[in-house]
Amino acid sequence: MERQPEDDLQRSLNELESSSALVVAQSQQIVPPSPSANGAIASLWAVVSWFLNLPLVAKIGVIGGGMVLGFAIFQAVLKLIASVIGVTLLLGLAYLAYKFFVSDTGQNQQNQQ
């Protein structure tokens, strides 16, 4: 009599394992884009499939190189923003100097006449 609950539990466990293995297998399956997809998606698919076929050491190297490249691009963008801010401040100071020196001398000459 005790054997039947164990058999039921074992059968339930086997069913659960088989259904979870099926779900995992379906979730790991990558479907390529359709032939009518645009060029950007096809290019992205080519890069992803190339990356997935790399060995582990190569994947780590590609990720490291991508991080270095990403930080370099980030640094370049920050330098560009700093340059734009610097040029804006310089132009603002030049405008204030123009207004203070050139405009005042023009008004002073008109007042003296």
TIDREN-383269 format. One record per residue: residue in three letters; x, y, z of N, C-alpha, C, O in turn. Coordinates in steps of 0.05 Angstrom, whole numbers, plus 32768, in hexadecimal, padded with zeros to 4 digits. Example, Ala and Ser with C-alpha at 12.3 -4.5 7.8 and 13.67 -1.06 7.14 Angstrom:
% residues 2
ALA81087F8E809C80F67FA6809C81087FBE809C811D7FBE80A9 SER81017FD3808E81117FEB808F81028001809D810C801780A1 
This chain:
% residues 113
MET80107FE88000800080008000801180198000800A802D7FF3 GLU80288019800E80398030800F804780357FF48050804B7FEF ARG804880227FE4805780247FCB804880367FB7805580437FA7 GLN802E80377FB8801E80477FA5802480657FA8802780727F93 PRO802480727FC0802B808E7FC2804780957FB7804B80A97FAB GLU805A80827FBC807580877FB2807580867F93808380967F87 ASP806680737F88806580727F6B8058808B7F5F806080957F4B ASP804380947F6D803580AD7F63804880C47F65804980D57F52 LEU805780C67F7B806B80DC7F7D808080DA7F68808880EE7F5C GLN808A80C27F64809F80BF7F50809580C67F3480A380D27F24 ARG807D80BD7F2D807180C37F13806D80E27F10807280ED7EFB SER806380EF7F268060810C7F25807B811A7F21807D812E7F12 LEU808F81107F2F80AA811C7F2C80B481187F1080BF812B7F04 ASN80B081017F0480B980FC7EE880AA810E7ED580B781197EC2 GLU809081127ED9808181237EC7808A81407EC9808C814E7EB5 LEU809081497EE2809981647EE680B481687EDA80B9817D7ECD GLU80C681557EDC80E181577ED080DF81587EB280ED81687EA5 SER80CE81487EA780CC81477E8980C081617E7F80C8816B7E6A SER80AC816C7E8D809F81857E8480B3819C7E8780B381AE7E77 SER80C2819C7E9D80D581B27EA180EC81B07E8D80F681C57E84 ALA80F581987E86810981957E7180FF819F7E56810F81AA7E47 LEU80E6819A7E5180DA81A37E3880D981C27E3780DF81CE7E22 VAL80D281CE7E4D80D081EB7E4F80EC81F77E4C80F0820B7E3D VAL810081EC7E59811C81F67E57812681F37E3A813282057E30 ALA812081DD7E2E812981D87E12811C81EC7DFF812981F67DED GLN810381F27E0480F582067DF380FF82227DF7810182317DE4 SER810682297E10810F82447E16812B82497E0C813282607E06 GLN813B82347E09815782377DFF815882377DE1816D823C7DD5 GLN814382317DD4814282307DB78141824C7DAC8130825C7DB3 ILE815482537D998155826E7D8E814A826C7D718154825B7D61 VAL8137827C7D6B812B827C7D51813882927D40813782A97D47 PRO8143828B7D29814F82A07D18813982B17D0C812282A97D09 PRO814182CA7D05812D82DC7CF9812482D27CDE813282C37CD0 SER810D82DB7CD6810282D37CBC811282E07CA5811F82F57CAA PRO811282D57C8E812282E17C78811882FD7C708128830C7C64 SER810083047C7780F6831E7C7080FE83337C8480F7834B7C81 ALA810D832C7C998115833F7CAE812983537CA28137834D7C8E ASN812A836B7CAE813B837F7CA3815983797CA9815E83667CB8 GLY816B83887C9E818783837CA0819283857CBC81A483767CC3 ALA818783977CCC8192839B7CE7818C83827CF9819E83797D08 ILE817583777CF6816E835F7D06817E83477CFC818783377D0D ALA818283457CE28192832F7CD881AF83317CE181BC831D7CE7 SER81BA834A7CE181D5834E7CEB81D883477D0881EB833B7D11 LEU81C483507D1881C4834A7D3481C3832C7D3981D083217D4B TRP81B2831F7D2981B083017D2C81CB82F47D2581D382E17D33 ALA81D982FE7D1181F382F37D0A820782F67D21821682E47D26 VAL8207830E7D2E821983137D44821283017D5B822482F57D68 VAL81F982FE7D6281F182ED7D7881F882D07D74820282C37D85 SER81F282C67D5C81F982AA7D56821782A67D56822082917D5F TRP822682B97D4C824482B77D4D824D82B67D6A825E82A67D71 PHE824282C87D7B824A82C87D97824382AE7DA5825382A47DB5 LEU822B82A37DA08223828B7DAD823482737DA5823682607DB5 ASN824082747D8E8251825D7D85826E825F7D8E827E824D7D89 LEU827582757D9C829082787DA6829582667DBF828282607DCD PRO82AE825E7DC382B482507DDC82B382647DF482B2827C7DF0 LEU82B282597E0C82AF826A7E2482C4827F7E2782BE82967E2D VAL82DE82777E2282F4828B7E2582F182A17E1182F582B97E18 ALA82E9829B7DF982E582AF7DE482CD82C27DEC82CE82DA7DE7 LYS82B882B67DF782A182C67E0082AA82DB7E1582A282F27E14 ILE82BA82D17E2882C482E37E3D82D582F97E3082D383107E38 GLY82E682F27E1D82F683067E0F82E6831A7E0082EC83327E01 VAL82D183117DF282C083237DE382B183367DF682AE834E7DF1 ILE82A8832B7E0D829A833C7E2082AD83517E2C82A683687E2F GLY82C583487E3382D9835B7E3D82E083717E2982E283887E30 GLY82E483697E1082EA837D7DFB82D383907DF782D783A77DF2 GLY82BB83857DF882A383967DF582A183AA7E0C829983C17E08 MET82A883A17E2482A783B47E3B82BC83CA7E3882B683E17E3D VAL82D483C37E2F82E983D77E2B82E083EA7E1582E384037E19 LEU82D683E07E0082CC83F27DEA82B584037DF482B4841B7DED GLY82A383F87E03828D84077E0E8296841E7E20828C84347E1E PHE82A984187E3282B4842D7E4382C284437E3382C1845A7E3A ALA82D0843B7E1E82DE844E7E0D82CA84617DFF82CF84797DFE ILE82B584567DF582A084667DE8829384787DFD828E84907DF7 PHE828D846E7E148281847E7E2A829384957E31828A84AB7E35 GLN82AD84907E3482C184A57E3A82C284BA7E2482C384D27E2A ALA82C184B27E0B82C284C57DF582A984D67DF582AA84EE7DF0 VAL829284CB7DFB827984DA7DFC827A84EE7E13827285057E10 LEU828584E67E2A828784F97E41829A85107E3A829585277E41 LYS82B0850A7E2C82C3851F7E2482B685327E1082BB854A7E11 LEU82A685277DFE829885387DEB8284854B7DF9828285627DF3 ILE827685407E0D826385517E1C827285667E2C8269857D7E2D ALA8289855F7E38829985737E4782A385887E3482A485A07E3B SER82AB85817E1C82B585957E08829E85A87E0082A385C07DFE VAL8287859D7DFB827085AE7DF4826985C17E0A826485D97E05 ILE826A85B87E23826585CA7E3A827A85DF7E3C827485F67E41 GLY829485D87E3882AA85EB7E3982A786007E2382AB86187E29 VAL82A185F87E0B829E860B7DF58286861D7DFB828786357DF5 THR827186137E06825986237E0C826086387E218258864F7E1E LEU826F86307E36827786447E4A828A86597E3E828786707E45 LEU829C86517E2D82AE86637E21829F86777E0F82A5868F7E10 LEU828C866E7E00827C86807DEF826B86937E00826886AA7DF9 GLY826186897E178252869A7E29826386B07E35825A86C77E37 LEU827B86A97E3D828E86BD7E48829686D17E32829886E97E38 ALA829B86C87E1A82A286DA7E04828B86ED7DFE828F87057DF9 TYR827286E37DFF825B86F57DFB8259870A7E11825387217E0B LEU825C87017E2A825B87147E40827187297E3E826C87417E43 ALA828987217E36829F87347E33829987477E1C829E875F7E1F TYR828D873E7E068286874F7DF0827187647DFA8273877B7DF4 LYS825C875A7E088248876C7E11825387817E25824B87987E24 PHE826587787E368270878A7E4A8283879F7E3E828187B67E44 PHE829587967E2D82AA87A87E2382A187B77E0982A487CF7E08 VAL829687A97DF6829087B57DDC827687C57DDD827587DC7DD4 SER826287BA7DE9824887C97DEA824A87E17DFC823E87F67DF6 ASP825887E07E12825B87F77E24826B880D7E17826488247E1A THR828088067E098290881B7DFC828088287DE5828388407DE1 GLY826F881A7DD8825E88257DC3824A88387DCF8244884E7DC4 GLN823E88327DE6822B88447DF38239885C7DFF822E88727DFF ASN825188587E0A8260886F7E15826888837DFF8267889B7E04 GLN826F88797DE78276888B7DD1825D889B7DC9825F88B27DC2 GLN8246888F7DC9822D889C7DC1822688B17DD6821C88C67DCF ASN822A88AB7DEF822388BD7E05823688D57E05822E88EB7E0C GLN824F88D27DFD826288E87DFD825D88FB7DE6826589127DE8 GLN825088F37DD1824B89057DBA823489167DBF822D89267DAE 
